[in-house]
């Protein structure tokens, strides 16, 4: 029982870490595209960059 409980706790910790990392990467992408748009980026080029990144 202790091993399964430890495994569940470890899995929850790893999922939380993954979620935080994913959110930070998405925030970085949104901010970088926002800065690009502010500095005169065009819509088609922005869409192409999104497709390449995804």
Secondary structure, DSSP 8 states (H G I E B T S, - for coil): -HHHHHHHHHHHHHHHHHHHHHHHHHHHHHHHHHHHHHTT--HHHHHHHHHHH-
